[in-house]
């Protein structure tokens, strides 16, 4: 599954999401959650409607954490996990890429990483970030290489 995904260079979660949307022939919207969640509340969620996927992520955190949250939800999509399917006609606010936050929290609120699906999604997010770091790594030369080698960060090859 991950081997089929070509990571954009330079890596961008938005560009990756756009690519996945094209491959799946389904729109994929990213929505920041406008209010900080309380303890035990989800920091990310995925809602699949009949025609689009909606990923919600915590806005008041670091950009790295936001990327990880989004990629975790992408993990659910790529793994084909079960999700509450909503009919956009029943929830017209979703049709234009917005959603009522209360509805969102009820639709798919994951707060625990103890289930197999959550662990798989977390692994996918971690693997994508690991691959992205490898893809983005610029070749180190000259004094940077010597410093990295001296600190043990670069193998002596």
Secondary structure, DSSP 8 states (H G I E B T S, - for coil): -GGG----SS--HHHHHHHHHHHHTSEEEEEEESS---TTS-SEEEEEESSEEEEEEESSS-HHHHHHHHHHHHHHHHHT----EE-TTT-GGGGGT---HHHHHHHS----S-SHHHHHHHHHHHHHHHHHHHHH-----HHHHHHHHHTTSS---
